[in-house]
């Protein structure tokens, strides 16, 4: 959960790399370029603790982005940050093309089926090789909705509503 609406979640510190305070990153951004040197990130922990860090550098090792933050110079400091979420000010995000959305803007929206019946709430989104997938929840049940044009028919950010036309065979889990 973002500290407030001015921020958007862009990653989580997943581990440490080496002895010099470098961090393994689980990036929620499409490109590691969002973690540009000099960029200010808000790190937040579930208990409400927050710290601001400046990015030294980001690089990719295999499929894992590595991140260096100013003020984090040894392994112990890095280990203390594992599990913290990283946020950036929304105002610093690039402008999107029409018909594309930041995940953070979609999470929490109500999802409706082709018959207008509410299916549930968009809880999270994950990326697959070919498309994103919406995780819709309702009363402990989970529905995985492929984000493709034939399924997601409308997104209304103002009304906080997503309309979907579910393919045959798509069923609730749980």
C-alpha positions as CSV (number, residue, x, y, z in Angstrom):
1,X,0.0,0.0,0.0
2,X,1.4,3.4,-1.0
3,X,2.3,5.8,1.8
4,X,-0.2,8.2,0.1
5,X,-1.7,8.8,-3.3
6,X,1.3,10.9,-4.5
7,X,3.4,7.7,-4.7
8,X,3.3,4.6,-6.8
9,X,4.8,1.2,-5.9
10,X,7.7,0.4,-8.4
11,X,9.5,-2.5,-6.6
12,X,10.5,-4.5,-3.6
13,X,13.9,-5.2,-2.2
14,X,14.1,-9.0,-2.6
15,X,17.6,-9.7,-1.2
16,X,21.3,-8.6,-1.0
17,X,24.1,-9.1,-3.5
18,X,27.7,-9.2,-2.3
19,X,29.2,-7.4,0.7
20,X,29.0,-3.8,-0.6
21,X,25.4,-3.0,0.2
22,X,24.0,-3.8,-3.2
23,X,20.4,-4.9,-3.3
24,X,18.5,-7.5,-5.4
25,X,15.3,-5.9,-6.7
26,X,11.9,-7.3,-7.7
27,X,10.9,-4.5,-10.1
28,X,7.3,-3.8,-10.9
29,X,8.4,-1.4,-13.6
30,X,8.5,-2.3,-17.3
31,X,12.0,-0.9,-17.6
32,X,14.8,-0.5,-15.0
33,X,15.3,3.0,-16.4
34,X,12.8,4.2,-13.8
35,X,15.6,3.6,-11.2
36,X,17.9,6.2,-12.8
37,X,20.9,7.5,-10.9
38,X,20.0,10.5,-8.8
39,X,16.3,9.4,-8.6
40,X,14.8,9.6,-5.1
41,X,12.9,6.6,-3.9
42,X,10.7,6.2,-0.8
43,X,11.3,2.9,0.9
44,X,8.5,1.8,3.2
45,X,8.0,-1.2,5.5
46,X,4.7,-2.8,6.5
47,X,5.0,-1.3,10.1
48,X,4.9,2.2,8.7
49,X,8.6,2.9,8.8
50,X,9.8,5.1,5.8
51,X,13.1,6.3,4.5
52,X,14.1,8.3,1.4
53,X,17.1,7.0,-0.6
54,X,18.9,8.3,-3.7
55,X,19.8,5.8,-6.4
56,X,23.5,5.4,-7.2
57,X,23.0,2.9,-10.0
58,X,20.9,0.0,-11.3
59,X,22.1,-2.8,-13.5
60,X,20.7,-6.1,-14.5
61,X,22.4,-9.4,-13.7
62,X,20.7,-12.1,-15.6
63,X,17.0,-11.4,-15.1
64,X,17.5,-9.7,-11.6
65,X,18.0,-6.0,-11.4
66,X,20.7,-4.9,-8.9
67,X,20.3,-1.6,-7.1
68,X,22.8,0.6,-5.2
69,X,21.4,3.3,-2.9
70,X,23.4,6.2,-1.3
71,X,23.9,5.5,2.3
72,X,23.7,1.7,2.0
73,X,27.3,0.7,1.9
74,X,27.6,-2.7,3.6
75,X,25.8,-6.0,3.7
76,X,24.2,-5.5,7.1
77,X,22.6,-2.2,6.0
78,X,21.3,-4.0,2.9
79,X,19.9,-6.9,4.8
80,X,17.9,-4.5,7.0
81,X,16.1,-3.3,3.8
82,X,15.0,-6.8,2.5
83,X,11.2,-6.8,2.1
84,X,10.9,-3.0,2.0
85,X,8.7,-1.7,-0.8
86,X,10.0,1.1,-3.1
87,X,7.9,4.0,-4.3
88,X,8.4,6.9,-6.6
89,X,6.3,10.1,-6.9
90,X,3.6,9.7,-9.5
91,X,4.5,13.1,-10.9
92,X,7.9,11.7,-12.0
93,X,6.4,8.8,-14.1
94,X,6.4,9.2,-17.9
95,X,3.1,10.1,-19.6
96,X,1.3,7.0,-20.9
97,X,-0.1,6.3,-24.4
98,X,-3.9,6.3,-24.6
99,X,-5.4,3.0,-23.6
100,X,-2.5,2.1,-21.3
101,X,-2.5,2.3,-17.6
102,X,-0.2,2.1,-14.6
103,X,-1.0,-1.0,-12.5
104,X,-1.2,1.1,-9.4
105,X,-4.1,3.0,-10.9
106,X,-6.0,-0.2,-11.6
107,X,-5.5,-2.1,-8.4
108,X,-8.7,-1.9,-6.2
109,X,-11.0,-1.3,-9.1
110,X,-14.3,-3.3,-9.4
111,X,-14.5,-5.8,-12.2
112,X,-17.7,-6.6,-14.0
113,X,-18.6,-9.5,-16.3
114,X,-20.3,-9.1,-19.7
115,X,-23.7,-9.4,-18.0
116,X,-23.0,-6.4,-15.8
117,X,-22.6,-8.5,-12.7
118,X,-19.8,-7.5,-10.3
119,X,-17.2,-10.3,-10.3
120,X,-15.0,-8.8,-7.6
121,X,-12.1,-6.5,-6.9
122,X,-8.8,-6.3,-8.9
123,X,-6.3,-7.4,-6.2
124,X,-3.1,-7.6,-8.2
125,X,-1.6,-8.0,-11.6
126,X,1.2,-10.1,-12.9
127,X,3.0,-10.3,-16.2
128,X,3.3,-13.5,-18.3
129,X,5.3,-13.9,-21.5
130,X,2.5,-12.8,-23.8
131,X,0.1,-10.6,-21.7
132,X,-0.7,-9.4,-18.2
133,X,-3.1,-11.2,-15.9
134,X,-5.6,-9.6,-13.5
135,X,-6.1,-11.4,-10.2
136,X,-9.7,-10.7,-9.2
137,X,-10.9,-11.7,-5.8
138,X,-14.3,-12.0,-4.1
139,X,-15.0,-13.6,-0.8
140,X,-11.8,-15.8,-0.7
141,X,-12.2,-16.8,-4.4
142,X,-9.7,-15.9,-7.0
143,X,-10.3,-15.4,-10.8
144,X,-7.3,-15.0,-13.2
145,X,-8.3,-12.8,-16.1
146,X,-6.0,-12.5,-19.2
147,X,-5.5,-8.9,-20.2
148,X,-6.2,-9.1,-23.9
149,X,-8.5,-7.0,-26.1
150,X,-11.1,-9.7,-26.5
151,X,-11.4,-10.1,-22.7
152,X,-10.9,-6.7,-21.2
153,X,-13.5,-4.6,-23.0
154,X,-13.4,-1.3,-21.0
155,X,-11.4,0.4,-18.3
156,X,-13.0,3.5,-16.7
157,X,-10.5,5.1,-14.3
158,X,-13.0,7.8,-13.2
159,X,-15.7,5.2,-12.3
160,X,-13.1,2.8,-11.0
161,X,-14.6,0.0,-13.2
162,X,-13.2,-2.6,-15.5
163,X,-15.5,-4.6,-17.8
164,X,-14.5,-8.0,-19.0
165,X,-16.0,-10.6,-21.4
166,X,-14.8,-13.9,-19.8
167,X,-13.9,-16.7,-22.2
168,X,-15.7,-20.0,-21.8
169,X,-14.1,-22.2,-19.2
170,X,-12.6,-19.5,-17.0
171,X,-13.6,-20.4,-13.5
172,X,-13.2,-19.2,-9.9
173,X,-10.4,-20.8,-7.9
174,X,-10.6,-21.4,-4.1
